[in-house]
Amino acid sequence: MPRVLLIVLFLLIEATALCSGAEPNVEVFPAAPYDRHIIYQALIFFWIGIIGLIVIIAMKLREIKRVQNMGIDEEEKNAPFLD
């Protein structure tokens, strides 16, 4: 039963793709080389920023783990109060 349903679904998808005809090509990036350069440059800066954020988060997590291993985050029981 599931196999028949899968075949029918596949045939429906193929039938709709055949009926739609050829779609015109739509340019995603502009044709001018200068504009393309600006888009690629913006993408490069975006991915450098994402990688930088991942590195900063990894460094902070490593620092938190180091502080927890040293036991600095725990409160001492006999610590004097500074009034």
N, C-alpha and C positions, 0 to 999 in steps of 0.2 A: 504494500500500500504506500509506504513512504517513497518508494522508488518511482511509482507511477506519478505521484504528486510532484516529485522533483522533475520528472521528464515534462510534465504538462507546464510547470512553471518555466522551465527552460525554453520550451516552444513559444510560450507567450512573450517572453522577453525578446526572443529572436524575431518574432512576427512584428512586434512594435518597432524594433530597430530597422527592419526592412521597409516598413511603411513610412517611416519618418523621412526617408530620402537623404540626399547629400546635404549636409549643413555647410554653410559658407565659413571659410576660415576667418577667424576673428583674431586680430593682432593683439597680443597681450602686452607686449612691450612696444614702446614707440619706435618709429622707423628711424628717427634721427639718431646718429651715433652719440651725440652729446647727451641727449636725454637718457639713452641706454646706460651711458657711463654713470650718470647721476643715480639711476636706480640701482645699479650694481654696487656703487659705493655705499649707498644707504643700507643695502642688504649686508654688506661686509661689516659696517659699523654695528648693525643690529646683532649679528651673530657674535661679534667680538664682545659686545656688551653682555649677551647671554652667557657666554663662556666665562667672562669676568665675574658675573654674579655667582655662578656655580663654584668658581674657585674661592670666592670670599666666603660663601656659605660653608664650604668644606673646611676652610681654615678656622672659622668660628666654632664649628662642631668639634674639631680637633682640640681647640683651646678649652672648650667646655669639658671635654673628656679628661684633659690633663688636670684641670682644676679639681674635678671630682675625684680623680685618682690620688691627688695630693691631700684631699680631705679639707681643703680650705673652705669649702662651702658649708661645712657642718659647724654648728654653733657649740662653743665650749660651755660646759656646765658651771665651771668655777670662774668664769671671766668676770673681772670687776666692772662695775658700772661707772661711767665717767659723768658725774653730776656736776 
